[in-house]
Amino acid sequence: MSFIGPLLILGDLAIWSTPLQVIHVLGNFMRIWSVYSLYSYLSNSGDSIVGFIFSCLVPTSIIFLVLQKPWKGRLLPNSQVVPTVVNGGILAFYFVLWGKGLLACGPLVALLAEYAGAVLGVLSAALYGRKIGGLAAMLVAYYLLSNGWSTRTHSPLYSFGSEPVEKARQTIGVKEMVVPITAGILSALRRVLARRVSLKNQLKRRLHAITIASATCFLFPFAMWDTILGSASDSIVKLQLPSWAYLSTVLFGMVLIFYVDNVAEEKLHLVFSSPRHLMVSTGCIIVLEMVYQMDFSLLGFLVCSVILGFGIFEATSLDRSKKSPLETHELSNGVFHNQLPISELPS
């Protein structure tokens, strides 16, 4: 399978953007590519998702610790270290749920479910007396995804060709959607806690290294338990280091994407749970769905994405004219109103 085509397409589109936007688009494309590679690998190998994620977290934590050296510089107080360690537990739980959702629902649904964290913005909107129509739109989008609107075999909008498409598999279902959506909400909570603890970009990176190390420690006993039961022996003992799924998950899915998101957040004011970020992910998903020849309906997927984007916009917008840019920036990630002075926030 050749992956040169998608990269050339993205490269042609990127010349119309600024360098930082190019970095953001390419970084997210590589991360989403790693998700599709991971799904393909796990679907064929049958390895335990817990063991595989743990085997990825070990080198990832080493990389972050070596790069950021959290033990150097100003001594971190317990008021920052303790929440960061707890955040590592949330991250570990998120990875497990996200991996199980990936296997159960596929990469497209697992990626779009990550934006479920915008539902926290609905809570902020409710506190300010705003209507919660965004939540309804998001629920509609996820309901349509659970009923297979993004797939060629089940989408009522699929009209390419005159022959009926054989329905080879069942739709995902609402119950299966709960797992990736819960993972998306946990991911948003992790970002909220990380932003509350670290106010400076350099401090954020040091604390993220501690978070990854903490997540590795939290996941260790569960990975060992899988090893004892014999279900994860291939994932932990062999590790299969040369595999593209393993390397891309570590390098692009865990390490690179952290720095790419930091650049987008600090320089482009582009947060994860935002319609603009969803637009980038949508384009990358379309390219990779076609490259991997997945069961994919372009029109049905676009309908779900537009509804989800509208829901995210409504859920994360709080009278921007009355809010400062940085307050709006935090609310778009599902954060409650921040009372800290603007001078203390990262520039």
Helices and strands as residue ranges (DSSP letters): H 4-14, H 19-45, H 49-68, H 78-105, H 107-113, G 114-118, H 119-127, H 133-146, H 174-197, H 201-229, H 233-233, I 234-238, H 244-250, I 251-256, H 257-267, H 275-291, H 298-316, G 320-322, H 325-331, G 342-344
